[in-house]
Amino acid sequence: MQFDDAVLQCFLTNQLQLFPEKVAETLEEAENFLEECMAAVVNSPEEVMEYFDAQGLDIEGLNEEEIVEADEVFDIGDGRYLIVEG
């Protein structure tokens, strides 16, 4: 998957929401890390829920607002969400 600069910058800025210390310092390091952990970019909160459901995660009882606030979910700011499984 190719990650555009908005996705990479979002991850660089917010990576500490998921990890105790920085895992990337540059856009290139962020891209390499996201590729290695098979991160995904989706276009809506509904797609975040579909992704977690497809991964077999128990999301029963959670609404879209709660799902997008998960540590693994990064709001890119343009309607898309980056999902990083830590």
N, CA, C and O atoms as a Maestro MAE file, in Angstrom:
{
 s_m_m2io_version
 :::
 2.0.0
}

f_m_ct {
 s_m_title
 :::
 protein
 m_atom[344] {
  # First column is atom index #
  i_m_mmod_type
  r_m_x_coord
  r_m_y_coord
  r_m_z_coord
  i_m_residue_number
  s_m_chain_name
  s_m_pdb_residue_name
  s_m_pdb_atom_name
  i_m_atomic_number
  :::
  1 25 0.850 -1.183 0.000 1 A "MET " " N  " 7
  2 3 0.000 0.000 0.000 1 A "MET " " CA " 6
  3 2 0.889 1.238 0.000 1 A "MET " " C  " 6
  4 15 1.884 1.299 0.722 1 A "MET " " O  " 8
  5 25 0.528 2.205 -0.801 2 A "GLN " " N  " 7
  6 3 1.234 3.478 -0.813 2 A "GLN " " CA " 6
  7 2 0.565 4.424 0.190 2 A "GLN " " C  " 6
  8 15 -0.661 4.520 0.249 2 A "GLN " " O  " 8
  9 25 1.381 5.109 0.963 3 A "PHE " " N  " 7
  10 3 0.883 6.079 1.931 3 A "PHE " " CA " 6
  11 2 1.285 7.469 1.472 3 A "PHE " " C  " 6
  12 15 2.460 7.726 1.211 3 A "PHE " " O  " 8
  13 25 0.297 8.378 1.372 4 A "ASP " " N  " 7
  14 3 0.622 9.736 0.950 4 A "ASP " " CA " 6
  15 2 1.174 10.540 2.128 4 A "ASP " " C  " 6
  16 15 1.165 10.074 3.267 4 A "ASP " " O  " 8
  17 25 1.653 11.750 1.838 5 A "ASP " " N  " 7
  18 3 2.291 12.571 2.866 5 A "ASP " " CA " 6
  19 2 1.352 12.905 4.019 5 A "ASP " " C  " 6
  20 15 1.805 12.998 5.160 5 A "ASP " " O  " 8
  21 25 0.066 13.088 3.760 6 A "ALA " " N  " 7
  22 3 -0.884 13.396 4.835 6 A "ALA " " CA " 6
  23 2 -0.965 12.245 5.830 6 A "ALA " " C  " 6
  24 15 -1.015 12.465 7.040 6 A "ALA " " O  " 8
  25 25 -0.978 11.028 5.321 7 A "VAL " " N  " 7
  26 3 -1.031 9.844 6.187 7 A "VAL " " CA " 6
  27 2 0.263 9.719 6.987 7 A "VAL " " C  " 6
  28 15 0.234 9.490 8.197 7 A "VAL " " O  " 8
  29 25 1.384 9.871 6.311 8 A "LEU " " N  " 7
  30 3 2.675 9.740 6.980 8 A "LEU " " CA " 6
  31 2 2.864 10.810 8.043 8 A "LEU " " C  " 6
  32 15 3.352 10.521 9.136 8 A "LEU " " O  " 8
  33 25 2.484 12.038 7.733 9 A "GLN " " N  " 7
  34 3 2.638 13.127 8.699 9 A "GLN " " CA " 6
  35 2 1.719 12.911 9.899 9 A "GLN " " C  " 6
  36 15 2.114 13.172 11.036 9 A "GLN " " O  " 8
  37 25 0.506 12.440 9.658 10 A "CYS " " N  " 7
  38 3 -0.425 12.135 10.739 10 A "CYS " " CA " 6
  39 2 0.184 11.099 11.679 10 A "CYS " " C  " 6
  40 15 0.125 11.247 12.899 10 A "CYS " " O  " 8
  41 25 0.768 10.054 11.106 11 A "PHE " " N  " 7
  42 3 1.385 9.025 11.942 11 A "PHE " " CA " 6
  43 2 2.569 9.586 12.723 11 A "PHE " " C  " 6
  44 15 2.688 9.338 13.923 11 A "PHE " " O  " 8
  45 25 3.436 10.330 12.067 12 A "LEU " " N  " 7
  46 3 4.600 10.906 12.760 12 A "LEU " " CA " 6
  47 2 4.169 11.780 13.928 12 A "LEU " " C  " 6
  48 15 4.752 11.715 15.010 12 A "LEU " " O  " 8
  49 25 3.162 12.586 13.710 13 A "THR " " N  " 7
  50 3 2.698 13.520 14.734 13 A "THR " " CA " 6
  51 2 2.036 12.811 15.910 13 A "THR " " C  " 6
  52 15 2.169 13.245 17.054 13 A "THR " " O  " 8
  53 25 1.325 11.726 15.632 14 A "ASN " " N  " 7
  54 3 0.484 11.097 16.649 14 A "ASN " " CA " 6
  55 2 0.930 9.707 17.089 14 A "ASN " " C  " 6
  56 15 0.195 9.041 17.818 14 A "ASN " " O  " 8
  57 25 2.094 9.253 16.679 15 A "GLN " " N  " 7
  58 3 2.509 7.881 16.960 15 A "GLN " " CA " 6
  59 2 2.561 7.538 18.443 15 A "GLN " " C  " 6
  60 15 2.432 6.368 18.802 15 A "GLN " " O  " 8
  61 25 2.744 8.519 19.305 16 A "LEU " " N  " 7
  62 3 2.827 8.241 20.741 16 A "LEU " " CA " 6
  63 2 1.472 7.879 21.353 16 A "LEU " " C  " 6
  64 15 1.412 7.458 22.509 16 A "LEU " " O  " 8
  65 25 0.389 8.036 20.596 17 A "GLN " " N  " 7
  66 3 -0.910 7.596 21.105 17 A "GLN " " CA " 6
  67 2 -0.976 6.067 21.148 17 A "GLN " " C  " 6
  68 15 -1.792 5.500 21.876 17 A "GLN " " O  " 8
  69 25 -0.120 5.402 20.372 18 A "LEU " " N  " 7
  70 3 -0.132 3.943 20.310 18 A "LEU " " CA " 6
  71 2 1.135 3.323 20.892 18 A "LEU " " C  " 6
  72 15 1.088 2.236 21.469 18 A "LEU " " O  " 8
  73 25 2.248 3.998 20.745 19 A "PHE " " N  " 7
  74 3 3.532 3.439 21.162 19 A "PHE " " CA " 6
  75 2 4.133 4.261 22.301 19 A "PHE " " C  " 6
  76 15 3.944 5.476 22.348 19 A "PHE " " O  " 8
  77 25 4.859 3.610 23.225 20 A "PRO " " N  " 7
  78 3 5.442 4.341 24.359 20 A "PRO " " CA " 6
  79 2 6.592 5.262 23.963 20 A "PRO " " C  " 6
  80 15 6.916 6.205 24.686 20 A "PRO " " O  " 8
  81 25 7.211 4.985 22.810 21 A "GLU " " N  " 7
  82 3 8.265 5.861 22.302 21 A "GLU " " CA " 6
  83 2 8.167 5.911 20.783 21 A "GLU " " C  " 6
  84 15 7.541 5.052 20.162 21 A "GLU " " O  " 8
  85 25 8.790 6.921 20.196 22 A "LYS " " N  " 7
  86 3 8.692 7.090 18.743 22 A "LYS " " CA " 6
  87 2 9.301 5.903 18.007 22 A "LYS " " C  " 6
  88 15 10.363 5.401 18.374 22 A "LYS " " O  " 8
  89 25 8.606 5.467 16.965 23 A "VAL " " N  " 7
  90 3 9.099 4.383 16.122 23 A "VAL " " CA " 6
  91 2 9.602 4.914 14.789 23 A "VAL " " C  " 6
  92 15 10.207 4.173 14.013 23 A "VAL " " O  " 8
  93 25 9.358 6.196 14.515 24 A "ALA " " N  " 7
  94 3 9.808 6.816 13.258 24 A "ALA " " CA " 6
  95 2 10.071 8.297 13.496 24 A "ALA " " C  " 6
  96 15 9.373 8.955 14.267 24 A "ALA " " O  " 8
  97 25 11.089 8.801 12.817 25 A "GLU " " N  " 7
  98 3 11.456 10.214 12.925 25 A "GLU " " CA " 6
  99 2 11.241 10.971 11.617 25 A "GLU " " C  " 6
  100 15 11.087 12.192 11.627 25 A "GLU " " O  " 8
  101 25 11.228 10.255 10.495 26 A "THR " " N  " 7
  102 3 11.107 10.896 9.186 26 A "THR " " CA " 6
  103 2 9.932 10.281 8.430 26 A "THR " " C  " 6
  104 15 9.405 9.241 8.824 26 A "THR " " O  " 8
  105 25 9.528 10.935 7.343 27 A "LEU " " N  " 7
  106 3 8.456 10.396 6.508 27 A "LEU " " CA " 6
  107 2 8.842 9.028 5.956 27 A "LEU " " C  " 6
  108 15 8.007 8.126 5.895 27 A "LEU " " O  " 8
  109 25 10.102 8.870 5.554 28 A "GLU " " N  " 7
  110 3 10.566 7.597 5.009 28 A "GLU " " CA " 6
  111 2 10.503 6.494 6.068 28 A "GLU " " C  " 6
  112 15 10.065 5.380 5.780 28 A "GLU " " O  " 8
  113 25 10.940 6.801 7.289 29 A "GLU " " N  " 7
  114 3 10.867 5.812 8.364 29 A "GLU " " CA " 6
  115 2 9.414 5.459 8.682 29 A "GLU " " C  " 6
  116 15 9.091 4.300 8.942 29 A "GLU " " O  " 8
  117 25 8.548 6.462 8.658 30 A "ALA " " N  " 7
  118 3 7.130 6.216 8.916 30 A "ALA " " CA " 6
  119 2 6.548 5.306 7.848 30 A "ALA " " C  " 6
  120 15 5.803 4.376 8.160 30 A "ALA " " O  " 8
  121 25 6.884 5.567 6.586 31 A "GLU " " N  " 7
  122 3 6.369 4.741 5.499 31 A "GLU " " CA " 6
  123 2 6.861 3.299 5.633 31 A "GLU " " C  " 6
  124 15 6.088 2.357 5.462 31 A "GLU " " O  " 8
  125 25 8.132 3.134 5.934 32 A "ASN " " N  " 7
  126 3 8.677 1.787 6.102 32 A "ASN " " CA " 6
  127 2 7.997 1.061 7.255 32 A "ASN " " C  " 6
  128 15 7.655 -0.115 7.132 32 A "ASN " " O  " 8
  129 25 7.801 1.746 8.363 33 A "PHE " " N  " 7
  130 3 7.152 1.129 9.516 33 A "PHE " " CA " 6
  131 2 5.715 0.726 9.187 33 A "PHE " " C  " 6
  132 15 5.293 -0.389 9.495 33 A "PHE " " O  " 8
  133 25 4.969 1.630 8.565 34 A "LEU " " N  " 7
  134 3 3.572 1.340 8.239 34 A "LEU " " CA " 6
  135 2 3.457 0.189 7.244 34 A "LEU " " C  " 6
  136 15 2.536 -0.622 7.337 34 A "LEU " " O  " 8
  137 25 4.381 0.115 6.300 35 A "GLU " " N  " 7
  138 3 4.382 -0.999 5.343 35 A "GLU " " CA " 6
  139 2 4.667 -2.320 6.059 35 A "GLU " " C  " 6
  140 15 4.021 -3.331 5.781 35 A "GLU " " O  " 8
  141 25 5.633 -2.311 6.979 36 A "GLU " " N  " 7
  142 3 6.004 -3.524 7.706 36 A "GLU " " CA " 6
  143 2 4.856 -4.060 8.559 36 A "GLU " " C  " 6
  144 15 4.641 -5.270 8.632 36 A "GLU " " O  " 8
  145 25 4.122 -3.156 9.200 37 A "CYS " " N  " 7
  146 3 3.037 -3.630 10.068 37 A "CYS " " CA " 6
  147 2 1.703 -3.719 9.323 37 A "CYS " " C  " 6
  148 15 0.651 -3.927 9.928 37 A "CYS " " O  " 8
  149 25 1.767 -3.558 8.002 38 A "MET " " N  " 7
  150 3 0.588 -3.706 7.153 38 A "MET " " CA " 6
  151 2 -0.573 -2.811 7.612 38 A "MET " " C  " 6
  152 15 -1.710 -3.263 7.748 38 A "MET " " O  " 8
  153 25 -0.262 -1.559 7.841 39 A "ALA " " N  " 7
  154 3 -1.272 -0.580 8.225 39 A "ALA " " CA " 6
  155 2 -2.258 -0.390 7.073 39 A "ALA " " C  " 6
  156 15 -1.955 -0.693 5.919 39 A "ALA " " O  " 8
  157 25 -3.429 0.112 7.408 40 A "ALA " " N  " 7
  158 3 -4.473 0.312 6.399 40 A "ALA " " CA " 6
  159 2 -5.030 1.723 6.501 40 A "ALA " " C  " 6
  160 15 -5.069 2.314 7.581 40 A "ALA " " O  " 8
  161 25 -5.456 2.249 5.371 41 A "VAL " " N  " 7
  162 3 -6.140 3.538 5.327 41 A "VAL " " CA " 6
  163 2 -7.558 3.269 4.834 41 A "VAL " " C  " 6
  164 15 -7.762 2.630 3.801 41 A "VAL " " O  " 8
  165 25 -8.535 3.771 5.594 42 A "VAL " " N  " 7
  166 3 -9.933 3.604 5.213 42 A "VAL " " CA " 6
  167 2 -10.579 4.975 5.120 42 A "VAL " " C  " 6
  168 15 -10.029 5.968 5.596 42 A "VAL " " O  " 8
  169 25 -11.766 5.020 4.493 43 A "ASN " " N  " 7
  170 3 -12.380 6.304 4.147 43 A "ASN " " CA " 6
  171 2 -13.497 6.783 5.055 43 A "ASN " " C  " 6
  172 15 -14.075 7.841 4.802 43 A "ASN " " O  " 8
  173 25 -13.822 6.036 6.110 44 A "SER " " N  " 7
  174 3 -14.921 6.462 6.968 44 A "SER " " CA " 6
  175 2 -14.910 5.669 8.268 44 A "SER " " C  " 6
  176 15 -14.270 4.621 8.349 44 A "SER " " O  " 8
  177 25 -15.614 6.161 9.286 45 A "PRO " " N  " 7
  178 3 -15.752 5.381 10.521 45 A "PRO " " CA " 6
  179 2 -16.403 4.017 10.273 45 A "PRO " " C  " 6
  180 15 -16.074 3.039 10.945 45 A "PRO " " O  " 8
  181 25 -17.319 3.954 9.313 46 A "GLU " " N  " 7
  182 3 -17.952 2.670 8.989 46 A "GLU " " CA " 6
  183 2 -16.906 1.669 8.502 46 A "GLU " " C  " 6
  184 15 -16.951 0.490 8.855 46 A "GLU " " O  " 8
  185 25 -15.961 2.150 7.684 47 A "GLU " " N  " 7
  186 3 -14.920 1.267 7.175 47 A "GLU " " CA " 6
  187 2 -13.949 0.855 8.277 47 A "GLU " " C  " 6
  188 15 -13.384 -0.237 8.220 47 A "GLU " " O  " 8
  189 25 -13.744 1.716 9.287 48 A "VAL " " N  " 7
  190 3 -12.931 1.328 10.443 48 A "VAL " " CA " 6
  191 2 -13.604 0.145 11.144 48 A "VAL " " C  " 6
  192 15 -12.950 -0.840 11.487 48 A "VAL " " O  " 8
  193 25 -14.911 0.257 11.350 49 A "MET " " N  " 7
  194 3 -15.653 -0.824 12.002 49 A "MET " " CA " 6
  195 2 -15.587 -2.103 11.163 49 A "MET " " C  " 6
  196 15 -15.395 -3.189 11.710 49 A "MET " " O  " 8
  197 25 -15.743 -1.986 9.856 50 A "GLU " " N  " 7
  198 3 -15.670 -3.149 8.975 50 A "GLU " " CA " 6
  199 2 -14.283 -3.793 9.047 50 A "GLU " " C  " 6
  200 15 -14.162 -5.018 9.055 50 A "GLU " " O  " 8
  201 25 -13.245 -2.965 9.098 51 A "TYR " " N  " 7
  202 3 -11.877 -3.484 9.185 51 A "TYR " " CA " 6
  203 2 -11.692 -4.290 10.461 51 A "TYR " " C  " 6
  204 15 -11.206 -5.420 10.421 51 A "TYR " " O  " 8
  205 25 -12.084 -3.708 11.606 52 A "PHE " " N  " 7
  206 3 -11.926 -4.414 12.875 52 A "PHE " " CA " 6
  207 2 -12.752 -5.694 12.904 52 A "PHE " " C  " 6
  208 15 -12.306 -6.714 13.430 52 A "PHE " " O  " 8
  209 25 -13.947 -5.640 12.344 53 A "ASP " " N  " 7
  210 3 -14.797 -6.824 12.288 53 A "ASP " " CA " 6
  211 2 -14.141 -7.913 11.435 53 A "ASP " " C  " 6
  212 15 -14.148 -9.085 11.811 53 A "ASP " " O  " 8
  213 25 -13.580 -7.528 10.297 54 A "ALA " " N  " 7
  214 3 -12.915 -8.482 9.414 54 A "ALA " " CA " 6
  215 2 -11.674 -9.090 10.070 54 A "ALA " " C  " 6
  216 15 -11.287 -10.216 9.757 54 A "ALA " " O  " 8
  217 25 -11.057 -8.341 10.977 55 A "GLN " " N  " 7
  218 3 -9.874 -8.835 11.685 55 A "GLN " " CA " 6
  219 2 -10.258 -9.736 12.860 55 A "GLN " " C  " 6
  220 15 -9.393 -10.304 13.528 55 A "GLN " " O  " 8
  221 25 -11.564 -9.860 13.103 56 A "GLY " " N  " 7
  222 3 -12.033 -10.722 14.179 56 A "GLY " " CA " 6
  223 2 -12.011 -10.086 15.551 56 A "GLY " " C  " 6
  224 15 -12.095 -10.782 16.563 56 A "GLY " " O  " 8
  225 25 -11.898 -8.766 15.594 57 A "LEU " " N  " 7
  226 3 -11.898 -8.080 16.880 57 A "LEU " " CA " 6
  227 2 -13.330 -7.893 17.365 57 A "LEU " " C  " 6
  228 15 -14.238 -7.647 16.571 57 A "LEU " " O  " 8
  229 25 -13.520 -8.013 18.666 58 A "ASP " " N  " 7
  230 3 -14.850 -7.884 19.253 58 A "ASP " " CA " 6
  231 2 -15.202 -6.401 19.369 58 A "ASP " " C  " 6
  232 15 -14.686 -5.692 20.233 58 A "ASP " " O  " 8
  233 25 -16.085 -5.950 18.491 59 A "ILE " " N  " 7
  234 3 -16.494 -4.546 18.504 59 A "ILE " " CA " 6
  235 2 -17.967 -4.408 18.863 59 A "ILE " " C  " 6
  236 15 -18.540 -3.322 18.778 59 A "ILE " " O  " 8
  237 25 -18.571 -5.518 19.262 60 A "GLU " " N  " 7
  238 3 -19.992 -5.494 19.598 60 A "GLU " " CA " 6
  239 2 -20.233 -4.499 20.731 60 A "GLU " " C  " 6
  240 15 -19.527 -4.501 21.739 60 A "GLU " " O  " 8
  241 25 -21.228 -3.663 20.549 61 A "GLY " " N  " 7
  242 3 -21.578 -2.676 21.551 61 A "GLY " " CA " 6
  243 2 -20.839 -1.356 21.416 61 A "GLY " " C  " 6
  244 15 -21.161 -0.393 22.112 61 A "GLY " " O  " 8
  245 25 -19.854 -1.298 20.531 62 A "LEU " " N  " 7
  246 3 -19.124 -0.050 20.324 62 A "LEU " " CA " 6
  247 2 -19.746 0.712 19.166 62 A "LEU " " C  " 6
  248 15 -20.143 0.123 18.161 62 A "LEU " " O  " 8
  249 25 -19.826 2.035 19.319 63 A "ASN " " N  " 7
  250 3 -20.334 2.844 18.215 63 A "ASN " " CA " 6
  251 2 -19.155 3.423 17.427 63 A "ASN " " C  " 6
  252 15 -17.998 3.275 17.820 63 A "ASN " " O  " 8
  253 25 -19.466 4.078 16.319 64 A "GLU " " N  " 7
  254 3 -18.416 4.613 15.444 64 A "GLU " " CA " 6
  255 2 -17.511 5.598 16.170 64 A "GLU " " C  " 6
  256 15 -16.299 5.603 15.951 64 A "GLU " " O  " 8
  257 25 -18.083 6.424 17.024 65 A "GLU " " N  " 7
  258 3 -17.287 7.413 17.748 65 A "GLU " " CA " 6
  259 2 -16.267 6.728 18.657 65 A "GLU " " C  " 6
  260 15 -15.118 7.161 18.745 65 A "GLU " " O  " 8
  261 25 -16.690 5.664 19.330 66 A "GLU " " N  " 7
  262 3 -15.768 4.933 20.198 66 A "GLU " " CA " 6
  263 2 -14.689 4.213 19.395 66 A "GLU " " C  " 6
  264 15 -13.532 4.151 19.811 66 A "GLU " " O  " 8
  265 25 -15.072 3.674 18.253 67 A "ILE " " N  " 7
  266 3 -14.117 2.946 17.411 67 A "ILE " " CA " 6
  267 2 -13.009 3.873 16.916 67 A "ILE " " C  " 6
  268 15 -11.835 3.506 16.966 67 A "ILE " " O  " 8
  269 25 -13.360 5.058 16.443 68 A "VAL " " N  " 7
  270 3 -12.332 5.948 15.888 68 A "VAL " " CA " 6
  271 2 -11.472 6.575 16.980 68 A "VAL " " C  " 6
  272 15 -10.461 7.206 16.674 68 A "VAL " " O  " 8
  273 25 -11.849 6.415 18.240 69 A "GLU " " N  " 7
  274 3 -11.026 6.897 19.342 69 A "GLU " " CA " 6
  275 2 -10.058 5.836 19.857 69 A "GLU " " C  " 6
  276 15 -9.291 6.095 20.784 69 A "GLU " " O  " 8
  277 25 -10.089 4.643 19.264 70 A "ALA " " N  " 7
  278 3 -9.159 3.577 19.656 70 A "ALA " " CA " 6
  279 2 -7.729 4.024 19.388 70 A "ALA " " C  " 6
  280 15 -7.475 4.778 18.449 70 A "ALA " " O  " 8
  281 25 -6.797 3.560 20.210 71 A "ASP " " N  " 7
  282 3 -5.387 3.947 20.051 71 A "ASP " " CA " 6
  283 2 -4.837 3.586 18.683 71 A "ASP " " C  " 6
  284 15 -3.944 4.263 18.173 71 A "ASP " " O  " 8
  285 25 -5.364 2.521 18.084 72 A "GLU " " N  " 7
  286 3 -4.865 2.043 16.798 72 A "GLU " " CA " 6
  287 2 -5.362 2.863 15.614 72 A "GLU " " C  " 6
  288 15 -4.900 2.677 14.489 72 A "GLU " " O  " 8
  289 25 -6.304 3.770 15.865 73 A "VAL " " N  " 7
  290 3 -6.942 4.532 14.794 73 A "VAL " " CA " 6
  291 2 -6.453 5.978 14.840 73 A "VAL " " C  " 6
  292 15 -6.538 6.649 15.869 73 A "VAL " " O  " 8
  293 25 -5.940 6.438 13.705 74 A "PHE " " N  " 7
  294 3 -5.428 7.802 13.589 74 A "PHE " " CA " 6
  295 2 -6.310 8.564 12.612 74 A "PHE " " C  " 6
  296 15 -6.469 8.149 11.464 74 A "PHE " " O  " 8
  297 25 -6.883 9.669 13.059 75 A "ASP " " N  " 7
  298 3 -7.721 10.517 12.206 75 A "ASP " " CA " 6
  299 2 -6.795 11.380 11.358 75 A "ASP " " C  " 6
  300 15 -6.107 12.261 11.875 75 A "ASP " " O  " 8
  301 25 -6.781 11.127 10.068 76 A "ILE " " N  " 7
  302 3 -5.887 11.857 9.163 76 A "ILE " " CA " 6
  303 2 -6.326 13.312 9.023 76 A "ILE " " C  " 6
  304 15 -5.505 14.188 8.751 76 A "ILE " " O  " 8
  305 25 -7.610 13.565 9.209 77 A "GLY " " N  " 7
  306 3 -8.103 14.936 9.166 77 A "GLY " " CA " 6
  307 2 -8.814 15.295 7.891 77 A "GLY " " C  " 6
  308 15 -9.341 16.400 7.763 77 A "GLY " " O  " 8
  309 25 -8.841 14.372 6.935 78 A "ASP " " N  " 7
  310 3 -9.519 14.648 5.659 78 A "ASP " " CA " 6
  311 2 -10.647 13.657 5.409 78 A "ASP " " C  " 6
  312 15 -11.069 13.452 4.271 78 A "ASP " " O  " 8
  313 25 -11.128 13.045 6.488 79 A "GLY " " N  " 7
  314 3 -12.189 12.057 6.365 79 A "GLY " " CA " 6
  315 2 -11.682 10.631 6.352 79 A "GLY " " C  " 6
  316 15 -12.464 9.689 6.480 79 A "GLY " " O  " 8
  317 25 -10.357 10.464 6.196 80 A "ARG " " N  " 7
  318 3 -9.768 9.131 6.182 80 A "ARG " " CA " 6
  319 2 -9.183 8.798 7.551 80 A "ARG " " C  " 6
  320 15 -8.917 9.677 8.371 80 A "ARG " " O  " 8
  321 25 -8.992 7.500 7.767 81 A "TYR " " N  " 7
  322 3 -8.432 7.012 9.019 81 A "TYR " " CA " 6
  323 2 -7.322 6.016 8.722 81 A "TYR " " C  " 6
  324 15 -7.451 5.161 7.845 81 A "TYR " " O  " 8
  325 25 -6.235 6.143 9.465 82 A "LEU " " N  " 7
  326 3 -5.124 5.202 9.394 82 A "LEU " " CA " 6
  327 2 -5.299 4.216 10.537 82 A "LEU " " C  " 6
  328 15 -5.512 4.618 11.680 82 A "LEU " " O  " 8
  329 25 -5.209 2.927 10.233 83 A "ILE " " N  " 7
  330 3 -5.310 1.893 11.257 83 A "ILE " " CA " 6
  331 2 -3.959 1.195 11.341 83 A "ILE " " C  " 6
  332 15 -3.467 0.642 10.358 83 A "ILE " " O  " 8
  333 25 -3.366 1.231 12.543 84 A "VAL " " N  " 7
  334 3 -2.059 0.630 12.781 84 A "VAL " " CA " 6
  335 2 -2.213 -0.374 13.907 84 A "VAL " " C  " 6
  336 15 -2.574 -0.015 15.028 84 A "VAL " " O  " 8
  337 25 -1.940 -1.619 13.610 85 A "GLU " " N  " 7
  338 3 -2.000 -2.633 14.664 85 A "GLU " " CA " 6
  339 2 -0.651 -2.697 15.347 85 A "GLU " " C  " 6
  340 15 0.341 -3.122 14.754 85 A "GLU " " O  " 8
  341 25 -0.622 -2.270 16.603 86 A "GLY " " N  " 7
  342 3 0.624 -2.204 17.355 86 A "GLY " " CA " 6
  343 2 0.912 -3.517 17.983 86 A "GLY " " C  " 6
  344 15 1.926 -3.667 18.664 86 A "GLY " " O  " 8
  :::
 }
 m_bond[343] {
  # First column is bond index #
  i_m_from
  i_m_to
  i_m_order
  :::
  1 1 2 1
  2 2 3 1
  3 3 4 2
  4 3 5 1
  5 5 6 1
  6 6 7 1
  7 7 8 2
  8 7 9 1
  9 9 10 1
  10 10 11 1
  11 11 12 2
  12 11 13 1
  13 13 14 1
  14 14 15 1
  15 15 16 2
  16 15 17 1
  17 17 18 1
  18 18 19 1
  19 19 20 2
  20 19 21 1
  21 21 22 1
  22 22 23 1
  23 23 24 2
  24 23 25 1
  25 25 26 1
  26 26 27 1
  27 27 28 2
  28 27 29 1
  29 29 30 1
  30 30 31 1
  31 31 32 2
  32 31 33 1
  33 33 34 1
  34 34 35 1
  35 35 36 2
  36 35 37 1
  37 37 38 1
  38 38 39 1
  39 39 40 2
  40 39 41 1
  41 41 42 1
  42 42 43 1
  43 43 44 2
  44 43 45 1
  45 45 46 1
  46 46 47 1
  47 47 48 2
  48 47 49 1
  49 49 50 1
  50 50 51 1
  51 51 52 2
  52 51 53 1
  53 53 54 1
  54 54 55 1
  55 55 56 2
  56 55 57 1
  57 57 58 1
  58 58 59 1
  59 59 60 2
  60 59 61 1
  61 61 62 1
  62 62 63 1
  63 63 64 2
  64 63 65 1
  65 65 66 1
  66 66 67 1
  67 67 68 2
  68 67 69 1
  69 69 70 1
  70 70 71 1
  71 71 72 2
  72 71 73 1
  73 73 74 1
  74 74 75 1
  75 75 76 2
  76 75 77 1
  77 77 78 1
  78 78 79 1
  79 79 80 2
  80 79 81 1
  81 81 82 1
  82 82 83 1
  83 83 84 2
  84 83 85 1
  85 85 86 1
  86 86 87 1
  87 87 88 2
  88 87 89 1
  89 89 90 1
  90 90 91 1
  91 91 92 2
  92 91 93 1
  93 93 94 1
  94 94 95 1
  95 95 96 2
  96 95 97 1
  97 97 98 1
  98 98 99 1
  99 99 100 2
  100 99 101 1
  101 101 102 1
  102 102 103 1
  103 103 104 2
  104 103 105 1
  105 105 106 1
  106 106 107 1
  107 107 108 2
  108 107 109 1
  109 109 110 1
  110 110 111 1
  111 111 112 2
  112 111 113 1
  113 113 114 1
  114 114 115 1
  115 115 116 2
  116 115 117 1
  117 117 118 1
  118 118 119 1
  119 119 120 2
  120 119 121 1
  121 121 122 1
  122 122 123 1
  123 123 124 2
  124 123 125 1
  125 125 126 1
  126 126 127 1
  127 127 128 2
  128 127 129 1
  129 129 130 1
  130 130 131 1
  131 131 132 2
  132 131 133 1
  133 133 134 1
  134 134 135 1
  135 135 136 2
  136 135 137 1
  137 137 138 1
  138 138 139 1
  139 139 140 2
  140 139 141 1
  141 141 142 1
  142 142 143 1
  143 143 144 2
  144 143 145 1
  145 145 146 1
  146 146 147 1
  147 147 148 2
  148 147 149 1
  149 149 150 1
  150 150 151 1
  151 151 152 2
  152 151 153 1
  153 153 154 1
  154 154 155 1
  155 155 156 2
  156 155 157 1
  157 157 158 1
  158 158 159 1
  159 159 160 2
  160 159 161 1
  161 161 162 1
  162 162 163 1
  163 163 164 2
  164 163 165 1
  165 165 166 1
  166 166 167 1
  167 167 168 2
  168 167 169 1
  169 169 170 1
  170 170 171 1
  171 171 172 2
  172 171 173 1
  173 173 174 1
  174 174 175 1
  175 175 176 2
  176 175 177 1
  177 177 178 1
  178 178 179 1
  179 179 180 2
  180 179 181 1
  181 181 182 1
  182 182 183 1
  183 183 184 2
  184 183 185 1
  185 185 186 1
  186 186 187 1
  187 187 188 2
  188 187 189 1
  189 189 190 1
  190 190 191 1
  191 191 192 2
  192 191 193 1
  193 193 194 1
  194 194 195 1
  195 195 196 2
  196 195 197 1
  197 197 198 1
  198 198 199 1
  199 199 200 2
  200 199 201 1
  201 201 202 1
  202 202 203 1
  203 203 204 2
  204 203 205 1
  205 205 206 1
  206 206 207 1
  207 207 208 2
  208 207 209 1
  209 209 210 1
  210 210 211 1
  211 211 212 2
  212 211 213 1
  213 213 214 1
  214 214 215 1
  215 215 216 2
  216 215 217 1
  217 217 218 1
  218 218 219 1
  219 219 220 2
  220 219 221 1
  221 221 222 1
  222 222 223 1
  223 223 224 2
  224 223 225 1
  225 225 226 1
  226 226 227 1
  227 227 228 2
  228 227 229 1
  229 229 230 1
  230 230 231 1
  231 231 232 2
  232 231 233 1
  233 233 234 1
  234 234 235 1
  235 235 236 2
  236 235 237 1
  237 237 238 1
  238 238 239 1
  239 239 240 2
  240 239 241 1
  241 241 242 1
  242 242 243 1
  243 243 244 2
  244 243 245 1
  245 245 246 1
  246 246 247 1
  247 247 248 2
  248 247 249 1
  249 249 250 1
  250 250 251 1
  251 251 252 2
  252 251 253 1
  253 253 254 1
  254 254 255 1
  255 255 256 2
  256 255 257 1
  257 257 258 1
  258 258 259 1
  259 259 260 2
  260 259 261 1
  261 261 262 1
  262 262 263 1
  263 263 264 2
  264 263 265 1
  265 265 266 1
  266 266 267 1
  267 267 268 2
  268 267 269 1
  269 269 270 1
  270 270 271 1
  271 271 272 2
  272 271 273 1
  273 273 274 1
  274 274 275 1
  275 275 276 2
  276 275 277 1
  277 277 278 1
  278 278 279 1
  279 279 280 2
  280 279 281 1
  281 281 282 1
  282 282 283 1
  283 283 284 2
  284 283 285 1
  285 285 286 1
  286 286 287 1
  287 287 288 2
  288 287 289 1
  289 289 290 1
  290 290 291 1
  291 291 292 2
  292 291 293 1
  293 293 294 1
  294 294 295 1
  295 295 296 2
  296 295 297 1
  297 297 298 1
  298 298 299 1
  299 299 300 2
  300 299 301 1
  301 301 302 1
  302 302 303 1
  303 303 304 2
  304 303 305 1
  305 305 306 1
  306 306 307 1
  307 307 308 2
  308 307 309 1
  309 309 310 1
  310 310 311 1
  311 311 312 2
  312 311 313 1
  313 313 314 1
  314 314 315 1
  315 315 316 2
  316 315 317 1
  317 317 318 1
  318 318 319 1
  319 319 320 2
  320 319 321 1
  321 321 322 1
  322 322 323 1
  323 323 324 2
  324 323 325 1
  325 325 326 1
  326 326 327 1
  327 327 328 2
  328 327 329 1
  329 329 330 1
  330 330 331 1
  331 331 332 2
  332 331 333 1
  333 333 334 1
  334 334 335 1
  335 335 336 2
  336 335 337 1
  337 337 338 1
  338 338 339 1
  339 339 340 2
  340 339 341 1
  341 341 342 1
  342 342 343 1
  343 343 344 2
  :::
 }
}
